[in-house]
């Protein structure tokens, strides 16, 4: 589940998703059963019949599906930083953030690119 969700988050940040990982994610979700409890005085409550791994996977996948439906999902991303991969919520105005932290991963990436360009020019 974790690897599959991260694969989806890397795809939100421009990476090409590994379809085998996405397939394994969907296979893991087959046993997940979630149902909705509706009440006119409060928001819908998503719950599971079972209190086990399948139930937890069902709730997590439901939250991911809701985020996809309401538009928040595209702002959830995995950092492009080398050896990072942390997930983050893109708060930028135009939704174009690439790194979990500009001061860490962004600076390292830009410095690496600068050194590469300078080396090529020399």
The 8 nearest C-alpha neighbors of each residue, nearest first, counted from 0:
[[1, 3, 24, 2, 4, 27, 56, 23],
 [2, 0, 4, 3, 5, 24, 6, 56],
 [1, 3, 5, 0, 4, 6, 20, 24],
 [4, 2, 6, 0, 24, 5, 21, 1],
 [3, 5, 7, 1, 6, 2, 0, 8],
 [6, 4, 8, 2, 7, 3, 9, 1],
 [5, 7, 3, 9, 4, 8, 16, 2],
 [6, 8, 10, 4, 5, 9, 3, 11],
 [9, 7, 76, 5, 11, 77, 10, 6],
 [8, 10, 77, 12, 6, 11, 14, 7],
 [9, 11, 14, 7, 13, 12, 8, 16],
 [12, 10, 8, 9, 76, 13, 73, 7],
 [13, 11, 9, 10, 76, 14, 97, 77],
 [12, 14, 10, 11, 9, 15, 97, 16],
 [15, 13, 10, 9, 12, 16, 11, 6],
 [14, 16, 10, 17, 13, 9, 6, 18],
 [17, 15, 10, 18, 6, 14, 7, 9],
 [16, 18, 19, 20, 21, 15, 6, 22],
 [17, 19, 21, 20, 16, 22, 23, 15],
 [20, 18, 22, 21, 17, 23, 24, 16],
 [19, 21, 23, 22, 18, 17, 3, 24],
 [20, 22, 18, 24, 19, 3, 23, 25],
 [23, 21, 19, 25, 24, 20, 18, 26],
 [22, 24, 26, 20, 25, 21, 27, 19],
 [25, 23, 21, 3, 27, 22, 26, 0],
 [24, 26, 28, 22, 27, 23, 21, 29],
 [25, 27, 23, 28, 29, 24, 22, 30],
 [28, 26, 24, 25, 29, 23, 30, 0],
 [29, 27, 25, 31, 26, 30, 24, 56],
 [28, 30, 26, 31, 27, 25, 32, 53],
 [31, 29, 28, 53, 32, 27, 57, 26],
 [32, 30, 57, 53, 28, 29, 54, 56],
 [31, 33, 57, 47, 30, 54, 34, 48],
 [34, 32, 47, 46, 57, 31, 45, 58],
 [33, 35, 46, 45, 47, 36, 32, 48],
 [36, 34, 45, 44, 37, 46, 43, 33],
 [35, 37, 44, 43, 45, 34, 38, 46],
 [38, 36, 43, 35, 44, 39, 42, 41],
 [37, 39, 40, 41, 43, 36, 42, 44],
 [38, 40, 41, 37, 42, 43, 36, 44],
 [41, 39, 38, 42, 37, 43, 44, 36],
 [40, 42, 38, 39, 43, 37, 44, 36],
 [43, 41, 44, 38, 40, 37, 39, 36],
 [44, 42, 37, 36, 35, 45, 41, 38],
 [43, 45, 36, 35, 46, 42, 37, 34],
 [46, 44, 35, 34, 36, 43, 33, 58],
 [45, 47, 34, 33, 44, 35, 48, 58],
 [48, 46, 33, 54, 49, 32, 34, 50],
 [47, 49, 32, 50, 46, 33, 54, 34],
 [48, 50, 47, 54, 51, 53, 32, 52],
 [49, 51, 54, 48, 47, 52, 55, 53],
 [52, 50, 54, 53, 49, 55, 56, 47],
 [51, 53, 55, 54, 56, 50, 31, 49],
 [54, 52, 31, 56, 55, 51, 30, 57],
 [53, 55, 57, 51, 47, 52, 56, 49],
 [54, 56, 52, 58, 57, 53, 59, 51],
 [57, 55, 53, 59, 54, 58, 60, 31],
 [56, 58, 31, 54, 60, 55, 59, 33],
 [57, 59, 61, 55, 56, 60, 62, 54],
 [60, 58, 56, 62, 61, 57, 55, 63],
 [59, 61, 63, 57, 62, 58, 56, 64],
 [62, 60, 64, 58, 59, 63, 57, 65],
 [63, 61, 65, 59, 60, 64, 66, 58],
 [62, 64, 60, 66, 61, 65, 67, 59],
 [65, 63, 61, 67, 66, 62, 60, 68],
 [64, 66, 68, 62, 67, 63, 61, 69],
 [67, 65, 72, 71, 63, 69, 64, 68],
 [68, 66, 72, 64, 65, 70, 69, 63],
 [67, 69, 65, 66, 70, 64, 72, 71],
 [68, 70, 66, 67, 71, 65, 72, 64],
 [71, 69, 67, 72, 68, 66, 73, 74],
 [72, 70, 66, 74, 73, 69, 67, 75],
 [71, 73, 67, 66, 75, 74, 70, 63],
 [72, 74, 75, 71, 11, 70, 67, 76],
 [73, 75, 89, 72, 88, 71, 76, 94],
 [76, 74, 88, 72, 73, 87, 8, 89],
 [77, 75, 8, 87, 86, 11, 12, 9],
 [76, 78, 86, 9, 8, 84, 85, 87],
 [79, 77, 98, 84, 99, 85, 80, 86],
 [80, 78, 98, 97, 84, 81, 77, 83],
 [79, 81, 83, 104, 78, 82, 98, 84],
 [80, 82, 83, 79, 84, 104, 108, 78],
 [83, 81, 80, 84, 79, 85, 78, 104],
 [84, 82, 80, 81, 85, 78, 79, 104],
 [83, 85, 78, 77, 86, 79, 82, 80],
 [86, 84, 78, 77, 83, 87, 99, 76],
 [85, 87, 77, 76, 78, 84, 99, 75],
 [88, 86, 76, 99, 75, 77, 89, 85],
 [87, 89, 75, 74, 90, 76, 86, 99],
 [90, 88, 74, 91, 96, 94, 75, 87],
 [89, 91, 88, 92, 94, 74, 96, 93],
 [92, 90, 94, 89, 93, 96, 95, 74],
 [91, 93, 94, 90, 95, 89, 96, 74],
 [92, 94, 91, 95, 96, 90, 89, 74],
 [95, 93, 91, 92, 96, 89, 74, 90],
 [94, 96, 93, 97, 91, 89, 92, 12],
 [97, 95, 89, 94, 98, 91, 90, 99],
 [98, 96, 79, 78, 95, 12, 99, 105],
 [99, 97, 78, 100, 105, 79, 104, 96],
 [98, 100, 78, 87, 85, 101, 104, 86],
 [101, 99, 98, 102, 103, 104, 105, 78],
 [100, 102, 105, 103, 104, 106, 98, 99],
 [103, 101, 100, 106, 105, 104, 107, 99],
 [104, 102, 100, 106, 101, 105, 107, 99],
 [105, 103, 80, 107, 106, 100, 101, 98],
 [104, 106, 101, 108, 107, 103, 98, 102],
 [107, 105, 109, 103, 108, 102, 104, 101],
 [108, 106, 110, 104, 105, 109, 111, 103],
 [107, 109, 111, 105, 106, 110, 104, 112],
 [108, 110, 112, 106, 111, 107, 113, 105],
 [111, 109, 113, 107, 112, 108, 106, 114],
 [110, 112, 108, 114, 109, 113, 107, 115],
 [113, 111, 115, 109, 110, 114, 116, 108],
 [112, 114, 110, 116, 115, 111, 109, 117],
 [115, 113, 117, 111, 116, 112, 118, 110],
 [114, 116, 112, 118, 113, 117, 111, 119],
 [115, 117, 119, 113, 118, 114, 112, 120],
 [118, 116, 114, 120, 119, 115, 113, 121],
 [117, 119, 115, 121, 116, 120, 114, 113],
 [118, 120, 116, 117, 121, 115, 114, 113],
 [121, 119, 117, 118, 116, 115, 114, 113],
 [120, 118, 119, 117, 116, 115, 114, 113]]
